[in-house]
Amino acid sequence: MNRPLHAARCDQYLRYETGHGDTAQRIPCGRHSLTGRTIVITGGGRGIGEAITTYFHGQGDRVVIGSRVDSGLARDLGARALFQKTDVRRAAESRRLVDRAVEWSGQADVLINNAGFSGWRSLADIEESFWDDMIETNLKGTLFACQAAVPYMSAGSSIINVSSLAGKRGSASNSVYCGSKFGVNGITQSLAKEVGELGIRVNAVCPVYVRTEGLDDALRGSQSPAAGQEIESYMKAFAATNAALGRMPKGEEVASTCYFLASEHATAITGQCINVDCGVLPQ
């Protein structure tokens, strides 16, 4: 389909131009309701992404899952759910994801950038391939998915980036992951300033450890802070000594925070990176 390349302005209508000075399409900038929306979620088939997808779908939204592997979640959810094979390391695939959402539903109201992974490596053991894969997935994927989605968005639309507490503080043997998530927070704040005049809000959620298969795999690594401990024991000890609430957040709690940020109850909130951490890093 012919994609608008950039938003020109937003008053009664949001006007998109092709880049050659002619108007490609005009979309009414009406108030977004909490039903009938289309939510595009990268990495939406597993882990935190699965919780986010399921939560929004359960509230009546249409969900479009972009992931490298089809987990079967869209099929399980049935109506109002669609899977599109997507590798966010490839900007063209992020564009295709958003295009597919618009072809399917006629709109793209909310983008949730959840695709990402973690892993610990000491400075001496960081290989270029490790850097490239993490930065391209966590950071590049976030930026270019935003670039793909914004031209289709109207006033009231929202972008939510799933960052991490590691985007606010460093930790040993975690420089690549921390760098990627500090970058995600920077993108969040910068884009909030850039697209705010269009009525589009951009925020991030910053969870601490949320138990998923991906986190467990990362913690089993020889250089992770779990250091060969049994993961359940490590998590309980970490929560007891670090979290004000004495526990770690659940995927559903990250999902409900995302839902709030995408709702009409958060229309004055943009450019924020909100901790979902049970009080590990009070700010």
C-alpha positions as CSV (number, residue, x, y, z in Angstrom):
1,M,0.0,0.0,0.0
2,N,1.1,3.6,-0.4
3,R,2.4,4.8,2.9
4,P,2.4,8.4,4.0
5,L,5.9,9.4,4.8
6,H,5.5,12.2,7.4
7,A,2.9,14.1,9.3
8,A,2.6,17.7,8.3
9,R,0.3,19.2,11.0
10,C,-2.7,18.4,13.1
11,D,-5.6,20.8,13.6
12,Q,-9.1,19.4,12.9
13,Y,-7.4,16.8,10.7
14,L,-4.1,15.1,10.7
15,R,-2.6,15.6,7.2
16,Y,0.1,13.4,5.8
17,E,2.2,14.2,2.9
18,T,4.1,11.9,0.5
19,G,7.3,13.9,0.7
20,H,6.6,15.6,-2.7
21,G,4.4,18.3,-1.3
22,D,1.0,16.6,-2.1
23,T,-1.4,15.5,0.5
24,A,-1.7,11.7,0.7
25,Q,-4.5,11.3,3.1
26,R,-6.4,13.2,5.8
27,I,-7.5,11.4,9.0
28,P,-9.9,13.0,11.5
29,C,-8.3,13.8,14.8
30,G,-11.2,12.7,17.0
31,R,-10.9,11.5,20.6
32,H,-9.9,7.8,20.8
33,S,-12.2,5.5,22.7
34,L,-10.9,2.6,24.6
35,T,-12.7,0.1,22.3
36,G,-12.4,-0.3,18.6
37,R,-8.7,0.6,18.6
38,T,-5.9,-1.3,16.8
39,I,-2.8,-2.1,19.0
40,V,0.4,-3.1,17.3
41,I,2.7,-5.0,19.6
42,T,6.2,-6.1,18.7
43,G,7.4,-9.2,20.5
44,G,3.8,-9.7,21.5
45,G,3.6,-13.4,21.4
46,R,5.6,-14.4,24.5
47,G,6.7,-13.3,27.9
48,I,5.7,-9.7,28.8
49,G,4.5,-9.2,25.3
50,E,2.0,-12.0,25.7
51,A,0.7,-10.4,28.8
52,I,0.3,-7.1,27.1
53,T,-1.4,-8.6,24.0
54,T,-3.8,-10.6,26.1
55,Y,-4.7,-7.6,28.4
56,F,-5.5,-5.2,25.5
57,H,-7.4,-7.9,23.7
58,G,-9.4,-8.7,26.8
59,Q,-10.4,-5.0,27.0
60,G,-11.9,-5.1,23.5
61,D,-9.1,-3.8,21.4
62,R,-7.8,-5.4,18.1
63,V,-4.2,-6.6,18.5
64,V,-1.6,-7.2,15.9
65,I,1.4,-9.3,17.0
66,G,4.7,-8.8,15.3
67,S,7.3,-11.5,16.2
68,R,9.9,-13.6,14.5
69,V,8.1,-16.8,15.6
70,D,4.4,-17.4,15.7
71,S,3.6,-18.6,19.2
72,G,0.0,-19.3,18.2
73,L,-1.4,-16.6,20.5
74,A,-3.3,-14.8,17.8
75,R,-4.9,-18.0,16.8
76,D,-5.8,-18.8,20.4
77,L,-7.3,-15.3,21.0
78,G,-9.4,-15.7,17.8
79,A,-11.3,-12.6,16.7
80,R,-9.6,-9.2,16.8
81,A,-6.1,-10.8,16.8
82,L,-3.6,-11.0,13.9
83,F,0.0,-12.3,13.6
84,Q,2.5,-10.8,11.3
85,K,6.0,-12.4,11.1
86,T,8.4,-9.6,11.9
87,D,12.1,-9.2,12.7
88,V,12.4,-5.7,14.1
89,R,16.1,-5.7,13.3
90,R,14.9,-5.1,9.7
91,A,13.2,-1.7,9.3
92,A,11.4,-2.9,6.2
93,E,9.7,-5.6,8.3
94,S,8.5,-3.1,10.9
95,R,7.0,-1.0,8.1
96,R,5.3,-4.1,6.8
97,L,3.9,-4.9,10.2
98,V,2.3,-1.5,10.5
99,D,1.1,-1.6,6.9
100,R,-0.5,-5.0,7.6
101,A,-2.3,-3.6,10.7
102,V,-3.7,-0.8,8.6
103,E,-4.7,-3.1,5.8
104,W,-6.5,-5.4,8.2
105,S,-8.2,-2.8,10.4
106,G,-8.0,0.6,8.7
107,Q,-5.9,2.1,11.5
108,A,-3.0,1.9,13.9
109,D,-3.8,3.6,17.2
110,V,-1.2,2.4,19.6
111,L,2.3,1.0,19.1
112,I,3.9,-1.0,21.9
113,N,7.6,-1.7,21.3
114,N,8.2,-4.8,23.4
115,A,10.6,-6.8,21.2
116,G,13.9,-7.2,23.0
117,F,16.1,-9.5,25.0
118,S,18.6,-9.4,27.8
119,G,22.0,-11.0,28.5
120,W,25.1,-10.4,30.6
121,R,28.6,-10.2,29.3
122,S,31.8,-8.7,30.8
123,L,33.6,-6.1,28.8
124,A,36.3,-8.5,27.8
125,D,33.7,-11.1,26.5
126,I,31.5,-8.7,24.4
127,E,31.7,-9.8,20.8
128,E,30.6,-7.6,18.0
129,S,27.9,-10.0,17.1
130,F,26.4,-9.8,20.6
131,W,26.5,-6.0,20.5
132,D,24.9,-5.9,17.0
133,D,22.1,-8.3,17.8
134,M,21.1,-6.6,21.1
135,I,21.4,-3.1,19.8
136,E,19.5,-3.9,16.6
137,T,16.7,-5.6,18.4
138,N,16.3,-3.5,21.5
139,L,17.2,0.0,20.2
140,K,17.1,0.0,16.4
141,G,13.9,-2.0,16.4
142,T,12.2,0.5,18.7
143,L,13.2,3.6,16.6
144,F,12.2,2.2,13.3
145,A,8.9,0.8,14.5
146,C,8.1,4.3,15.7
147,Q,9.1,5.7,12.3
148,A,6.7,3.2,10.6
149,A,3.7,3.9,12.9
150,V,3.7,7.6,13.4
151,P,2.5,8.5,9.8
152,Y,-0.7,6.5,10.4
153,M,-1.4,7.9,13.9
154,S,-3.7,10.7,14.8
155,A,-4.2,12.9,17.8
156,G,-4.9,10.7,20.8
157,S,-2.6,7.9,19.5
158,S,0.1,6.6,21.8
159,I,3.5,4.9,21.7
160,I,4.7,2.8,24.6
161,N,8.2,1.5,24.7
162,V,9.0,-1.4,27.0
163,S,12.3,-0.4,28.5
164,S,13.8,-1.6,31.7
165,L,15.1,-0.4,35.1
166,A,18.5,-1.1,33.4
167,G,17.7,2.0,31.3
168,K,18.1,4.1,34.5
169,R,21.1,2.5,36.3
170,G,24.1,0.5,35.3
171,S,25.1,-2.9,36.6
172,A,28.1,-5.1,36.3
173,S,28.6,-7.1,33.1
174,N,25.5,-5.5,31.6
175,S,26.8,-2.6,29.6
176,V,25.3,-3.6,26.3
177,Y,21.8,-4.2,27.6
178,C,22.0,-1.1,29.8
179,G,23.2,0.9,26.8
180,S,20.3,-0.3,24.7
181,K,17.7,0.5,27.3
182,F,19.2,3.9,28.2
183,G,18.8,4.5,24.5
184,V,15.2,3.5,24.5
185,N,14.5,6.0,27.3
186,G,16.3,8.7,25.3
187,I,14.2,7.9,22.2
188,T,11.1,8.0,24.3
189,Q,11.8,11.5,25.6
190,S,13.0,12.9,22.3
191,L,10.0,11.6,20.3
192,A,7.6,12.9,22.9
193,K,8.9,16.3,22.1
194,E,8.8,15.7,18.4
195,V,5.4,14.3,17.9
196,G,3.6,16.0,20.7
197,E,2.4,18.7,18.4
198,L,0.5,16.1,16.5
199,G,-1.3,15.0,19.7
200,I,0.7,11.7,19.9
201,R,2.0,10.7,23.3
202,V,5.2,8.6,23.8
203,N,6.0,6.9,27.1
204,A,8.0,4.0,28.4
205,V,7.6,1.4,31.1
206,C,10.7,0.3,33.0
207,P,10.2,-3.1,34.7
208,V,12.6,-4.8,36.9
209,Y,12.8,-8.6,36.7
210,V,9.6,-10.2,35.4
211,R,9.7,-14.0,35.3
212,T,9.5,-15.1,31.7
213,E,11.3,-17.9,29.8
214,G,13.5,-15.3,28.2
215,L,14.6,-13.9,31.6
216,D,15.2,-17.4,33.0
217,D,17.4,-18.2,30.0
218,A,19.4,-15.0,30.5
219,L,19.8,-15.7,34.2
220,R,21.2,-19.1,33.5
221,G,24.1,-17.5,31.7
222,S,27.5,-17.9,33.4
223,Q,28.0,-14.1,33.8
224,S,24.5,-13.3,35.1
225,P,24.0,-12.0,38.6
226,A,22.3,-15.3,39.5
227,A,25.9,-16.8,39.2
228,G,24.7,-20.4,38.8
229,Q,22.2,-20.2,41.7
230,E,18.8,-21.7,41.4
231,I,16.7,-19.0,39.8
232,E,13.7,-19.1,42.1
233,S,16.0,-18.7,45.1
234,Y,17.9,-15.9,43.5
235,M,14.7,-14.0,42.6
236,K,13.3,-14.4,46.1
237,A,16.5,-13.1,47.7
238,F,16.7,-10.2,45.2
239,A,13.1,-9.2,46.0
240,A,13.6,-9.5,49.7
241,T,16.7,-7.2,49.7
242,N,15.8,-4.8,47.0
243,A,12.1,-4.3,46.5
244,A,10.0,-2.1,48.8
245,L,7.1,-4.5,48.4
246,G,9.2,-7.6,48.9
247,R,8.3,-9.0,45.6
248,M,8.8,-8.7,41.8
249,P,6.2,-7.4,39.4
250,K,4.1,-9.7,37.2
251,G,3.6,-9.4,33.4
252,E,0.0,-8.5,34.0
253,E,1.1,-5.5,36.1
254,V,3.3,-4.3,33.2
255,A,0.4,-4.8,30.9
256,S,-2.1,-2.8,33.0
257,T,0.4,0.1,33.2
258,C,0.7,0.1,29.4
259,Y,-3.1,0.1,29.2
260,F,-3.3,3.1,31.5
261,L,-0.7,5.0,29.5
262,A,-2.7,4.3,26.3
263,S,-5.9,5.4,27.8
264,E,-7.9,8.6,28.1
265,H,-6.9,8.8,31.7
266,A,-3.3,9.5,30.8
267,T,-3.7,12.3,28.2
268,A,-1.4,14.6,30.1
269,I,1.4,12.1,30.4
270,T,4.1,12.0,27.8
271,G,7.9,11.7,27.7
272,Q,7.9,9.6,30.9
273,C,9.8,6.5,31.7
274,I,7.7,4.9,34.5
275,N,9.2,2.2,36.8
276,V,7.2,-0.9,37.3
277,D,9.5,-2.4,39.9
278,C,7.7,-2.8,43.2
279,G,9.9,-0.1,44.6
280,V,13.3,-1.3,43.7
281,L,14.3,2.1,42.5
282,P,12.1,4.8,44.0
283,Q,12.1,8.0,42.0
